[in-house]
């Protein structure tokens, strides 16, 4: 049973998410009503995935993501929010979010997303991906400061990165491309180096910005 925490400032929303996740066989080990509490319960319970709203009082979800990154906490964070603002999406992803879903998602989709992140994957809802692509295409999305020159990716590396963008875990990428999981990990290491990225999400953002994923 996958262990998660839920951070949202509305008690009714937290209770609803808890009930739905437990029906899907996912254990909610703790709840938080703002970013500071979220960081605290993540440190205490070490969940496999953290579900986090962005707009919370006092310390919001972006603050929590930045704190977790500074502390080196490796728990993957799935942003679950009602907002699909382009810049908010980018801020969350750059702060370390591994997934981004809107709250109108179905329980099946939410449970799937939790599983993807627990397995090391990334995932964004189609509407968020479309919004992000539009922002990148229109030039409204800010670039990373002092971005390193992009080294050419091979066809196979682009295939791997495209599957990462679709939310596939290393195991799923290996199955789709008929590769060993270790080979996928090697490809990802090279991709991070070539794109000058600190993680999978940053690599996907760079590839989208450069127009490599279509």
Backbone as CSV, one residue per row, in Angstrom:
resi,resn,N_x,N_y,N_z,CA_x,CA_y,CA_z,C_x,C_y,C_z
1,UNK,0.849,-1.194,0.000,0.000,0.000,0.000,0.885,1.243,0.000
2,UNK,0.693,2.114,-0.984,1.471,3.344,-1.083,1.069,4.308,0.022
3,UNK,2.056,4.917,0.679,1.820,5.846,1.778,1.975,7.279,1.283
4,UNK,0.971,8.130,1.534,1.005,9.509,1.066,0.611,10.460,2.200
5,UNK,0.941,11.740,2.017,0.394,12.783,2.876,-0.409,13.720,1.981
6,UNK,-1.399,14.400,2.570,-2.248,15.332,1.823,-2.146,16.703,2.468
7,UNK,-1.729,17.710,1.696,-1.619,19.084,2.193,-2.612,19.973,1.453
8,UNK,-3.582,20.482,2.183,-4.602,21.369,1.618,-5.188,22.178,2.775
9,UNK,-5.492,23.453,2.539,-5.973,24.289,3.635,-7.433,24.047,3.980
10,UNK,-8.150,23.292,3.149,-9.562,23.024,3.412,-9.740,21.610,3.972
11,UNK,-10.256,21.535,5.195,-10.426,20.245,5.870,-11.338,19.317,5.085
12,UNK,-12.397,19.856,4.500,-13.340,19.031,3.746,-12.670,18.419,2.523
13,UNK,-11.821,19.193,1.871,-11.093,18.676,0.709,-10.134,17.567,1.136
14,UNK,-9.413,17.790,2.226,-8.483,16.761,2.718,-9.226,15.470,3.035
15,UNK,-10.368,15.595,3.710,-11.131,14.408,4.083,-11.643,13.680,2.844
16,UNK,-12.079,14.445,1.842,-12.562,13.830,0.612,-11.468,13.087,-0.128
17,UNK,-10.287,13.717,-0.218,-9.156,13.071,-0.883,-8.743,11.819,-0.125
18,UNK,-8.697,11.911,1.204,-8.345,10.752,2.025,-9.286,9.580,1.758
19,UNK,-10.588,9.867,1.760,-11.583,8.807,1.560,-11.415,8.151,0.196
20,UNK,-11.241,8.967,-0.837,-11.111,8.441,-2.190,-9.836,7.624,-2.346
21,UNK,-8.737,8.117,-1.798,-7.469,7.400,-1.924,-7.505,6.065,-1.191
22,UNK,-8.112,6.051,-0.014,-8.164,4.805,0.750,-9.028,3.762,0.059
23,UNK,-10.086,4.219,-0.636,-10.886,3.292,-1.450,-10.021,2.676,-2.548
24,UNK,-9.069,3.483,-3.063,-8.188,3.012,-4.135,-6.990,2.234,-3.600
25,UNK,-6.938,2.000,-2.278,-5.858,1.222,-1.701,-4.604,2.011,-1.409
26,UNK,-4.746,3.329,-1.256,-3.610,4.203,-0.956,-3.782,4.738,0.464
27,UNK,-2.759,4.617,1.299,-2.856,5.005,2.700,-2.431,6.457,2.901
28,UNK,-3.302,7.264,3.502,-2.969,8.637,3.869,-2.439,8.612,5.303
29,UNK,-1.147,8.849,5.468,-0.529,8.711,6.788,-0.565,10.004,7.592
30,UNK,-0.802,11.149,6.927,-0.865,12.421,7.639,-1.467,13.484,6.733
31,UNK,-1.947,14.562,7.368,-2.510,15.701,6.637,-1.825,16.978,7.110
32,UNK,-1.908,18.026,6.279,-1.350,19.328,6.625,-2.246,20.409,6.034
33,UNK,-2.321,21.555,6.724,-3.185,22.636,6.247,-2.402,23.818,5.678
34,UNK,-1.075,23.758,5.710,-0.273,24.765,5.023,1.102,24.191,4.711
35,UNK,1.943,25.001,4.037,3.234,24.507,3.597,4.158,24.100,4.723
36,UNK,4.149,24.856,5.816,5.030,24.534,6.941,4.664,23.188,7.549
37,UNK,3.363,22.952,7.734,2.932,21.660,8.254,3.265,20.541,7.280
38,UNK,3.146,20.830,5.998,3.450,19.813,4.988,4.906,19.359,5.105
39,UNK,5.818,20.323,5.214,7.237,19.980,5.357,7.455,19.153,6.625
40,UNK,6.796,19.542,7.702,6.961,18.846,8.981,6.472,17.399,8.908
41,UNK,5.280,17.181,8.338,4.745,15.815,8.308,5.497,14.940,7.314
42,UNK,6.035,15.555,6.267,6.858,14.785,5.330,8.118,14.297,6.034
43,UNK,8.735,15.177,6.809,9.936,14.781,7.552,9.614,13.703,8.587
44,UNK,8.438,13.811,9.212,8.083,12.862,10.270,7.693,11.499,9.736
45,UNK,6.906,11.475,8.650,6.316,10.217,8.187,7.014,9.604,6.964
46,UNK,7.860,10.394,6.267,8.571,9.891,5.083,7.645,9.150,4.124
47,UNK,6.607,9.812,3.614,5.680,9.148,2.692,6.350,8.866,1.355
48,UNK,5.722,8.028,0.569,6.247,7.744,-0.765,5.878,8.832,-1.755
49,UNK,4.757,9.520,-1.501,4.308,10.632,-2.345,3.618,11.667,-1.466
50,UNK,3.796,12.943,-1.802,3.083,14.018,-1.109,2.142,14.705,-2.087
51,UNK,0.861,14.803,-1.730,-0.119,15.539,-2.529,-0.246,16.930,-1.930
52,UNK,-0.070,17.957,-2.747,0.018,19.296,-2.185,-0.732,20.333,-3.021
53,UNK,-1.575,21.112,-2.340,-2.201,22.274,-2.962,-1.154,23.379,-3.044
54,UNK,-1.362,24.354,-3.937,-0.422,25.464,-4.046,-0.857,26.678,-3.250
55,UNK,-2.145,27.016,-3.311,-2.647,28.205,-2.639,-3.099,27.840,-1.226
56,UNK,-2.208,28.055,-0.261,-2.515,27.803,1.147,-2.065,29.011,1.950
57,UNK,-2.704,29.291,3.089,-2.338,30.463,3.893,-0.962,30.305,4.529
58,UNK,-0.417,31.448,4.983,0.881,31.507,5.653,1.986,31.039,4.704
59,UNK,2.283,29.760,4.682,3.295,29.226,3.763,2.593,28.360,2.723
60,UNK,2.747,28.711,1.446,2.015,28.003,0.387,2.799,26.803,-0.135
61,UNK,2.242,26.180,-1.177,2.859,24.976,-1.720,4.208,25.225,-2.367
62,UNK,4.379,26.382,-3.035,5.667,26.708,-3.636,6.734,26.815,-2.551
63,UNK,6.382,27.479,-1.451,7.319,27.607,-0.328,7.731,26.223,0.179
64,UNK,6.752,25.346,0.332,7.041,23.998,0.825,7.958,23.249,-0.132
65,UNK,7.705,23.351,-1.433,8.538,22.693,-2.425,9.980,23.199,-2.348
66,UNK,10.128,24.507,-2.203,11.477,25.080,-2.120,12.189,24.633,-0.854
67,UNK,11.458,24.536,0.253,12.051,24.064,1.498,12.509,22.616,1.371
68,UNK,11.670,21.791,0.780,12.016,20.382,0.610,13.250,20.235,-0.271
69,UNK,13.329,21.056,-1.319,14.495,20.991,-2.204,15.759,21.423,-1.479
70,UNK,15.674,22.494,-0.699,16.838,22.983,0.040,17.322,21.955,1.063
71,UNK,16.360,21.222,1.650,16.714,20.230,2.658,17.170,18.906,2.046
72,UNK,17.028,18.779,0.733,17.425,17.553,0.069,16.445,16.419,0.259
73,UNK,15.202,16.758,0.599,14.167,15.734,0.788,13.719,15.198,-0.562
74,UNK,13.767,13.886,-0.724,13.539,13.283,-2.035,12.108,12.823,-2.271
75,UNK,11.185,13.122,-1.364,9.799,12.675,-1.534,9.189,13.368,-2.759
76,UNK,8.678,12.608,-3.735,8.067,13.239,-4.907,6.761,13.938,-4.546
77,UNK,6.581,15.148,-5.058,5.398,15.939,-4.750,4.476,16.023,-5.972
78,UNK,3.210,15.658,-5.759,2.174,15.789,-6.774,1.317,16.991,-6.415
79,UNK,1.385,18.039,-7.222,0.570,19.219,-6.993,-0.856,18.907,-7.424
80,UNK,-1.793,19.168,-6.526,-3.210,18.922,-6.797,-3.943,20.227,-6.489
81,UNK,-4.367,20.933,-7.540,-4.875,22.287,-7.341,-5.983,22.622,-8.322
82,UNK,-6.657,23.733,-8.078,-7.699,24.211,-9.002,-7.128,25.191,-10.008
83,UNK,-5.857,25.555,-9.879,-5.262,26.599,-10.715,-4.389,26.009,-11.813
84,UNK,-4.551,26.505,-13.047,-3.713,26.052,-14.154,-2.972,27.224,-14.792
85,UNK,-2.653,28.247,-13.978,-1.915,29.409,-14.442,-0.530,29.003,-14.940
86,UNK,-0.146,29.491,-16.143,1.115,29.083,-16.761,2.310,29.288,-15.842
87,UNK,2.437,30.489,-15.295,3.606,30.801,-14.481,3.600,30.017,-13.172
88,UNK,2.388,29.759,-12.641,2.289,28.971,-11.407,2.760,27.545,-11.653
89,UNK,2.379,27.001,-12.814,2.836,25.662,-13.187,4.354,25.630,-13.250
90,UNK,4.930,26.600,-13.942,6.380,26.634,-14.094,7.083,26.801,-12.750
91,UNK,6.554,27.672,-11.905,7.163,27.876,-10.584,7.147,26.579,-9.778
92,UNK,6.030,25.864,-9.832,5.924,24.612,-9.082,6.901,23.572,-9.621
93,UNK,6.986,23.451,-10.938,7.878,22.462,-11.531,9.336,22.807,-11.258
94,UNK,9.670,24.089,-11.358,11.049,24.492,-11.107,11.409,24.364,-9.633
95,UNK,10.396,24.426,-8.772,10.643,24.261,-7.341,10.780,22.794,-6.960
96,UNK,10.474,21.901,-7.908,10.707,20.483,-7.643,9.500,19.574,-7.728
97,UNK,8.317,20.096,-8.088,7.143,19.234,-8.219,7.375,18.198,-9.321
98,UNK,6.932,16.969,-9.065,7.098,15.891,-10.041,5.814,15.598,-10.814
99,UNK,4.702,16.171,-10.353,3.429,15.973,-11.032,2.526,17.162,-10.791
100,UNK,1.558,17.360,-11.685,0.672,18.516,-11.579,-0.693,18.126,-12.150
101,UNK,-1.678,18.019,-11.267,-3.025,17.664,-11.690,-4.020,18.687,-11.159
102,UNK,-5.102,18.889,-11.903,-6.178,19.745,-11.441,-7.151,18.924,-10.602
103,UNK,-7.896,19.604,-9.719,-8.753,18.902,-8.769,-10.009,18.306,-9.402
104,UNK,-10.228,18.543,-10.698,-11.361,17.906,-11.356,-10.997,16.519,-11.890
105,UNK,-9.808,16.024,-11.499,-9.332,14.727,-11.955,-10.190,13.604,-11.349
106,UNK,-10.289,12.491,-12.064,-11.014,11.335,-11.534,-10.153,10.605,-10.505
107,UNK,-10.782,9.816,-9.655,-10.033,9.067,-8.650,-9.104,8.061,-9.313
108,UNK,-9.534,7.485,-10.439,-8.674,6.530,-11.136,-7.403,7.216,-11.634
109,UNK,-7.573,8.419,-12.175,-6.424,9.170,-12.677,-5.513,9.593,-11.525
110,UNK,-6.112,9.991,-10.413,-5.322,10.407,-9.254,-4.527,9.227,-8.695
111,UNK,-5.180,8.084,-8.568,-4.496,6.893,-8.056,-3.355,6.482,-8.988
112,UNK,-3.613,6.586,-10.291,-2.572,6.273,-11.271,-1.384,7.219,-11.108
113,UNK,-1.669,8.516,-10.919,-0.610,9.511,-10.764,0.227,9.222,-9.526
114,UNK,-0.410,8.858,-8.438,0.317,8.515,-7.213,1.259,7.339,-7.491
115,UNK,0.764,6.345,-8.208,1.596,5.196,-8.537,2.773,5.555,-9.422
116,UNK,2.542,6.438,-10.385,3.611,6.870,-11.294,4.724,7.572,-10.515
117,UNK,4.341,8.501,-9.635,5.348,9.235,-8.862,6.072,8.312,-7.883
118,UNK,5.330,7.382,-7.280,5.954,6.440,-6.347,6.994,5.569,-7.052
119,UNK,6.767,5.324,-8.352,7.701,4.513,-9.137,8.817,5.336,-9.773
120,UNK,8.850,6.637,-9.467,9.935,7.471,-9.980,9.610,8.255,-11.229
121,UNK,8.329,8.245,-11.649,7.948,8.950,-12.859,7.497,10.376,-12.607
122,UNK,7.101,11.051,-13.668,6.534,12.388,-13.597,5.221,12.381,-14.355
123,UNK,4.328,13.317,-14.019,3.020,13.304,-14.671,2.359,14.670,-14.574
124,UNK,1.784,15.116,-15.697,1.007,16.345,-15.706,-0.306,16.100,-16.440
125,UNK,-1.364,16.787,-16.030,-2.646,16.645,-16.709,-2.524,17.244,-18.109
126,UNK,-3.277,16.715,-19.088,-3.195,17.230,-20.459,-3.444,18.725,-20.556
127,UNK,-4.403,19.254,-19.786,-4.705,20.684,-19.862,-3.522,21.517,-19.375
128,UNK,-2.837,21.033,-18.354,-1.667,21.744,-17.844,-0.531,21.680,-18.863
129,UNK,-0.343,20.514,-19.499,0.688,20.373,-20.512,0.431,21.318,-21.674
130,UNK,-0.831,21.404,-22.127,-1.185,22.317,-23.217,-0.897,23.759,-22.842
131,UNK,-1.244,24.135,-21.604,-1.007,25.492,-21.131,0.482,25.797,-21.088
132,UNK,1.257,24.834,-20.608,2.696,25.015,-20.514,3.319,25.130,-21.899
133,UNK,2.910,24.272,-22.801,3.428,24.337,-24.171,3.104,25.678,-24.821
134,UNK,1.896,26.184,-24.575,1.502,27.476,-25.139,2.379,28.595,-24.593
135,UNK,2.632,28.564,-23.286,3.476,29.592,-22.673,4.896,29.539,-23.223
136,UNK,5.414,28.320,-23.384,6.760,28.169,-23.918,6.825,28.624,-25.372
137,UNK,5.796,28.287,-26.135,5.761,28.652,-27.543,5.625,30.163,-27.740
138,UNK,4.822,30.801,-26.881,4.589,32.233,-27.003,5.688,33.071,-26.365
139,UNK,6.607,32.405,-25.675,7.704,33.135,-25.063,7.360,33.791,-23.750
140,UNK,6.206,33.454,-23.161,5.815,34.065,-21.895,6.412,33.342,-20.704
141,UNK,6.932,32.158,-20.931,7.572,31.413,-19.840,9.027,31.849,-19.726
142,UNK,9.437,32.187,-18.516,10.797,32.648,-18.297,11.776,31.489,-18.404
143,UNK,12.937,31.781,-18.952,13.989,30.777,-19.032,14.743,30.687,-17.715
144,UNK,15.386,29.546,-17.501,16.245,29.400,-16.332,17.423,30.363,-16.477
145,UNK,17.906,30.886,-15.366,19.034,31.799,-15.390,20.303,31.040,-15.761
146,UNK,21.117,31.627,-16.659,22.391,31.058,-17.066,22.232,29.593,-17.496
147,UNK,21.314,29.370,-18.390,21.058,28.018,-18.883,22.244,27.508,-19.688
148,UNK,22.683,26.300,-19.404,23.831,25.734,-20.094,23.481,25.423,-21.543
149,UNK,24.464,25.466,-22.448,24.205,25.122,-23.849,23.665,23.701,-23.963
150,UNK,22.709,23.517,-24.853,22.092,22.208,-25.040,22.942,21.354,-25.964
151,UNK,23.280,20.157,-25.509,23.981,19.209,-26.371,22.958,18.365,-27.123
152,UNK,23.299,17.992,-28.342,22.370,17.246,-29.192,21.990,15.913,-28.555
153,UNK,20.685,15.618,-28.563,20.185,14.346,-28.055,20.034,13.361,-29.208
154,UNK,20.266,12.084,-28.927,20.051,11.057,-29.936,18.551,10.780,-30.078
155,UNK,18.204,10.065,-31.125,16.809,9.692,-31.339,16.284,8.891,-30.148
156,UNK,17.078,7.969,-29.652,16.666,7.142,-28.509,16.487,7.992,-27.257
157,UNK,17.367,8.936,-27.037,17.248,9.812,-25.865,15.981,10.656,-25.930
158,UNK,15.628,11.113,-27.113,14.382,11.879,-27.275,13.180,10.983,-27.023
159,UNK,13.251,9.726,-27.470,12.172,8.778,-27.199,11.994,8.578,-25.696
160,UNK,13.098,8.424,-24.996,13.042,8.248,-23.541,12.449,9.486,-22.890
161,UNK,12.893,10.663,-23.302,12.433,11.907,-22.692,10.960,12.150,-22.990
162,UNK,10.507,11.770,-24.172,9.087,11.924,-24.501,8.224,11.055,-23.583
163,UNK,8.683,9.852,-23.290,7.944,8.972,-22.385,7.984,9.502,-20.949
164,UNK,9.090,10.123,-20.560,9.155,10.779,-19.250,8.092,11.873,-19.174
165,UNK,7.975,12.659,-20.248,6.992,13.747,-20.292,5.565,13.221,-20.209
166,UNK,5.352,11.998,-20.671,4.020,11.395,-20.629,3.732,10.752,-19.272
167,UNK,4.711,10.796,-18.369,4.484,10.294,-17.015,4.910,8.863,-16.784
168,UNK,5.706,8.311,-17.679,6.115,6.912,-17.530,7.254,6.775,-16.521
169,UNK,7.212,5.719,-15.751,8.309,5.389,-14.844,9.417,4.724,-15.647
170,UNK,10.580,4.522,-15.008,11.686,3.845,-15.698,11.277,2.460,-16.170
171,UNK,10.523,1.744,-15.339,10.083,0.399,-15.706,9.174,0.436,-16.936
172,UNK,8.250,1.393,-16.954,7.329,1.505,-18.095,8.071,1.908,-19.362
173,UNK,9.047,2.807,-19.238,9.848,3.190,-20.405,10.595,1.981,-20.948
174,UNK,11.150,1.189,-20.047,11.877,-0.010,-20.456,10.964,-0.969,-21.218
175,UNK,9.731,-1.124,-20.734,8.790,-2.033,-21.387,8.399,-1.516,-22.771
176,UNK,8.132,-0.214,-22.875,7.714,0.357,-24.161,8.818,0.263,-25.207
177,UNK,10.051,0.556,-24.799,11.171,0.600,-25.733,11.948,-0.712,-25.801
178,UNK,11.491,-1.717,-25.034,12.129,-3.039,-25.028,13.603,-2.925,-24.629
179,UNK,13.827,-2.211,-23.515,15.172,-2.019,-22.991,15.248,-2.553,-21.567
180,UNK,16.451,-2.766,-21.092,16.642,-3.086,-19.678,16.441,-1.809,-18.872
181,UNK,15.916,-1.935,-17.656,15.669,-0.757,-16.830,16.976,-0.018,-16.533
182,UNK,18.063,-0.747,-16.391,19.354,-0.110,-16.176,19.774,0.746,-17.364
183,UNK,19.433,0.286,-18.570,19.753,1.057,-19.778,18.964,2.367,-19.793
184,UNK,17.713,2.303,-19.366,16.894,3.520,-19.288,17.525,4.510,-18.317
185,UNK,17.977,4.027,-17.167,18.614,4.900,-16.175,19.870,5.548,-16.753
186,UNK,20.620,4.775,-17.541,21.819,5.330,-18.171,21.456,6.425,-19.161
187,UNK,20.417,6.177,-19.958,19.955,7.200,-20.909,19.551,8.474,-20.167
188,UNK,18.842,8.314,-19.057,18.382,9.482,-18.300,19.559,10.265,-17.722
189,UNK,20.572,9.576,-17.272,21.760,10.253,-16.745,22.422,11.100,-17.831
190,UNK,22.514,10.547,-19.027,23.109,11.281,-20.148,22.216,12.466,-20.537
191,UNK,20.901,12.251,-20.520,19.957,13.327,-20.863,20.093,14.495,-19.893
192,UNK,20.189,14.200,-18.602,20.352,15.260,-17.604,21.630,16.043,-17.862
193,UNK,22.695,15.327,-18.213,23.973,15.988,-18.481,23.881,16.859,-19.730
194,UNK,23.295,16.323,-20.793,23.229,17.060,-22.059,22.319,18.287,-21.982
195,UNK,21.255,18.188,-21.187,20.311,19.315,-21.084,20.664,20.265,-19.950
196,UNK,21.704,19.930,-19.176,22.083,20.773,-18.055,21.007,20.838,-16.993
197,UNK,20.320,19.714,-16.762,19.160,19.678,-15.861,19.500,18.973,-14.564
198,UNK,18.842,19.399,-13.485,19.077,18.779,-12.182,18.196,17.556,-11.950
199,UNK,17.057,17.458,-12.724,16.155,16.335,-12.542,15.343,16.113,-13.811
200,UNK,14.496,15.080,-13.796,13.713,14.698,-14.962,12.771,15.808,-15.407
201,UNK,12.124,16.455,-14.450,11.168,17.499,-14.795,11.847,18.663,-15.496
202,UNK,13.000,19.072,-14.989,13.749,20.161,-15.622,14.172,19.778,-17.039
203,UNK,14.532,18.512,-17.226,14.924,18.051,-18.562,13.752,18.121,-19.530
204,UNK,12.564,17.741,-19.053,11.372,17.815,-19.905,11.066,19.267,-20.264
205,UNK,11.151,20.171,-19.285,10.918,21.587,-19.554,11.895,22.121,-20.597
206,UNK,13.155,21.744,-20.461,14.168,22.199,-21.424,13.865,21.663,-22.815
207,UNK,13.495,20.400,-22.893,13.194,19.796,-24.187,11.963,20.441,-24.821
208,UNK,10.945,20.732,-24.002,9.754,21.407,-24.519,10.113,22.798,-25.048
209,UNK,10.929,23.499,-24.283,11.312,24.857,-24.669,12.103,24.860,-25.980
210,UNK,12.905,23.815,-26.179,13.721,23.723,-27.395,12.960,23.095,-28.547
211,UNK,11.710,22.675,-28.309,10.907,22.098,-29.384,11.289,20.686,-29.762
212,UNK,11.912,19.947,-28.840,12.401,18.608,-29.159,11.333,17.526,-29.059
213,UNK,10.240,17.816,-28.349,9.236,16.771,-28.115,8.000,16.915,-28.986
214,UNK,8.060,17.791,-29.958,6.928,17.939,-30.870,5.901,18.915,-30.345
